Amino acid sequence: MDWIRPFCIYQLFRALVLITSLPMLILGAGLSSLLLRYPHLDSGGIVLAIMSTFLTIIGLSGNLSSIKKSKYATLAYGITLLLVCGVEVSVGCIIYFKYESLSLFIREDLIASQRDVQYQKPWTDFKEQFDCCLNDYKNNCSMTCIDQLRRLFYSKIFQIGNILIALFFFQLISACLSLCLYGYYLPSEVYKSEIRNASKRPESSS
């Protein structure tokens, strides 16, 4: 009966990997559907496309590794998540040290989008909602729409940061769980043979 404890731990890690990988799959699919609804090719759309693709693939691999009981898929899922966490830390450091250049790039991209025909309606709605100017200070408005958008972003920056940090630790925990699942992995035939042997022992003893 020494196999019962590792078997229970193995099943527990399987369930935890499935629970932690399923939200990433759902989030990736949700971002993909959002991109299909608003298929605009700009810097924000490219970032969302990369995020949705990675989250969908990683979440799907985690689900398959847990459901199919694949040893190498479990290992690949854990290593991939650790690499993604490392990339996220690197991107965060780059944003921190290159914030001014990145801010200037985003501002120029937003200014260019105001001249694009496909973005005229969203910018017009934003202008009417916040009573701002699209290009410069005109029409007795207090600030440009880009400055208003930056102001809204800064007002939500703590919420956005908390969400990103929670997502990072969520991925890190899922990676650790998958590596623990890999450590307790045994083929299903081993557990089935142990169960058959355990069921035959009372008959043989009688």
WOQUIWO-V520314 format. One record per pair of residues at least 4 apart in sequence whose C-alpha atoms are under 8 Angstrom apart, sorted by the first residue. I is the first residue (numbers start at 0). J is the second residue. Records with the same first field share a line. If there is no record, write none. Layout:
I = J, J
This chain:
0 = 197
1 = 5
2 = 6, 190, 193
3 = 7
4 = 8
5 = 9, 183
6 = 10, 183, 190
7 = 11
8 = 12, 183
9 = 13, 180, 183, 184
10 = 14
11 = 15
12 = 16, 176, 177, 179, 180
13 = 17, 65, 66, 177, 180
14 = 18, 65
15 = 19, 173, 176
16 = 20, 61, 62, 65, 173, 176, 177
17 = 21, 61, 62, 65, 66
18 = 22
19 = 23, 169, 170, 173
20 = 24, 57, 58, 59, 61, 62, 173
21 = 25, 58, 59, 61, 62
22 = 26, 58
23 = 27, 54, 55, 57, 58
24 = 28, 54, 55, 56, 57, 58, 59
25 = 29, 55, 58
26 = 30, 51, 54, 55
27 = 31, 50, 51, 52, 53, 54, 55, 58
28 = 32, 51, 55
29 = 33, 51
30 = 34, 47, 48, 50, 51
31 = 35, 48, 51, 52
32 = 36
33 = 37
34 = 38, 39, 44, 47, 48
38 = 44
39 = 44
40 = 44, 45
41 = 45
42 = 46, 108
43 = 47
44 = 48
45 = 49
46 = 50
47 = 51
48 = 52
49 = 53
50 = 54
51 = 55
52 = 56
53 = 57
54 = 58
55 = 59
56 = 60
57 = 61, 76, 79, 80
58 = 62
59 = 63
60 = 64, 72, 73, 76
61 = 65, 72, 73, 76
62 = 66
63 = 67, 68, 69, 72
64 = 68, 69, 70, 72, 73, 76
65 = 69, 73
68 = 73
69 = 73
70 = 74, 181, 184
71 = 75
72 = 76
73 = 77, 177, 178, 180, 181
74 = 78, 177, 178, 181
75 = 79
76 = 80, 174, 177
77 = 81, 173, 174, 175, 176, 177, 178
78 = 82, 174
79 = 83
80 = 84, 170, 171, 173, 174
81 = 85, 170, 171, 174
82 = 86
83 = 87
84 = 88, 167, 170, 171
85 = 89
86 = 90
87 = 91, 167
88 = 92
89 = 93
90 = 94
91 = 95
92 = 96
93 = 97, 98
94 = 98, 101
97 = 101
98 = 102
99 = 103
100 = 104
101 = 105
102 = 106
103 = 107
104 = 108
105 = 109
106 = 110, 145
107 = 111
108 = 112
109 = 113, 145
110 = 114, 134, 145
111 = 115
112 = 118
113 = 118, 119, 122, 133, 134
114 = 118, 119
115 = 119
118 = 122
119 = 123
120 = 124
121 = 125
122 = 126, 133
123 = 127
124 = 128
125 = 129, 130, 144
126 = 130, 131, 132, 133, 144
127 = 131
129 = 144, 147
130 = 140
131 = 140, 141, 142, 143, 144, 147
132 = 136, 137, 138, 140, 142, 143, 144
133 = 143, 144, 145
134 = 143, 144
135 = 142, 143
136 = 140, 141, 142, 143
142 = 146, 147
143 = 147
144 = 148
145 = 149
146 = 150
147 = 151
148 = 152
149 = 153
150 = 154
151 = 155
152 = 156
155 = 159
156 = 160
157 = 161
158 = 162
159 = 163
160 = 164
161 = 165
162 = 166
163 = 167
164 = 168
165 = 169
166 = 170
167 = 171
168 = 172
169 = 173
170 = 174
171 = 175
172 = 176
173 = 177
174 = 178
175 = 179
176 = 180
177 = 181
178 = 182
179 = 183
180 = 184
185 = 189, 190
186 = 190
187 = 191
188 = 192
189 = 193
190 = 194
191 = 195
192 = 196
193 = 197
194 = 198
195 = 199
196 = 200
197 = 201
198 = 202
199 = 203
200 = 204
201 = 205
